[in-house]
Amino acid sequence: MLGEKVGSISGPTAMKALPAVNGSPSFETVASGLTGTLAGTEVTSFATYSATLRADGSFYGECPNSGVIMAADGVATFRATGIGSPTADGGFSFRGVVYFESTAPSLSSLNGVAVVYDWDVDATGNASWELWEWK
């Protein structure tokens, strides 16, 4: 069951092609300097995601502990996985789960919590990341 909304972060991304994985296209997305709120705190987010096309036409994506959230009182790292697909307008849409780890007092409420997300990127590379606690 979804719990309360814990974050909303947005900003620009850049995507590039990676070497194919077993003949399937693979991409990397860098999200650098996205801003918003997480756990009620103003934050800046940096992350690198990779995604590979699956046989059914969907993409499996992950951020293998290569995400960083910066808050005024410290930082958090995160790892995420998700499933997505291209959108009709040339963007991408992913849904998944993210796990945060932080010693920052403002973000420590996210430790040990599964957080589900919507990650939507438009055709020009502008992303929005909406996050909810999963209870």
Secondary structure in CASP SS format (residue, H / E / C, confidence):
PFRMAT SS
TARGET T0000
AUTHOR 0000-0000-0000
METHOD secondary structure of the structure
MODEL  1
M C 1.00
L E 1.00
G E 1.00
E E 1.00
K E 1.00
V E 1.00
G E 1.00
S E 1.00
I E 1.00
S E 1.00
G E 1.00
P E 1.00
T E 1.00
A E 1.00
M E 1.00
K E 1.00
A E 1.00
L E 1.00
P E 1.00
A E 1.00
V E 1.00
N C 1.00
G C 1.00
S E 1.00
P E 1.00
S E 1.00
F E 1.00
E E 1.00
T E 1.00
V E 1.00
A E 1.00
S E 1.00
G E 1.00
L E 1.00
T E 1.00
G E 1.00
T E 1.00
L E 1.00
A C 1.00
G C 1.00
T E 1.00
E E 1.00
V E 1.00
T E 1.00
S E 1.00
F E 1.00
A E 1.00
T E 1.00
Y E 1.00
S E 1.00
A E 1.00
T E 1.00
L E 1.00
R C 1.00
A C 1.00
D C 1.00
G C 1.00
S C 1.00
F E 1.00
Y E 1.00
G E 1.00
E E 1.00
C E 1.00
P E 1.00
N E 1.00
S E 1.00
G E 1.00
V E 1.00
I E 1.00
M E 1.00
A E 1.00
A C 1.00
D C 1.00
G E 1.00
V E 1.00
A E 1.00
T E 1.00
F E 1.00
R E 1.00
A E 1.00
T E 1.00
G E 1.00
I E 1.00
G E 1.00
S E 1.00
P E 1.00
T C 1.00
A C 1.00
D C 1.00
G C 1.00
G C 1.00
F E 1.00
S E 1.00
F E 1.00
R E 1.00
G E 1.00
V E 1.00
V E 1.00
Y E 1.00
F E 1.00
E E 1.00
S E 1.00
T C 1.00
A C 1.00
P C 1.00
S C 1.00
L C 1.00
S H 1.00
S H 1.00
L H 1.00
N E 1.00
G C 1.00
V C 1.00
A E 1.00
V E 1.00
V E 1.00
Y E 1.00
D E 1.00
W E 1.00
D E 1.00
V E 1.00
D C 1.00
A C 1.00
T C 1.00
G C 1.00
N E 1.00
A E 1.00
S E 1.00
W E 1.00
E E 1.00
L E 1.00
W E 1.00
E E 1.00
W E 1.00
K C 1.00
END
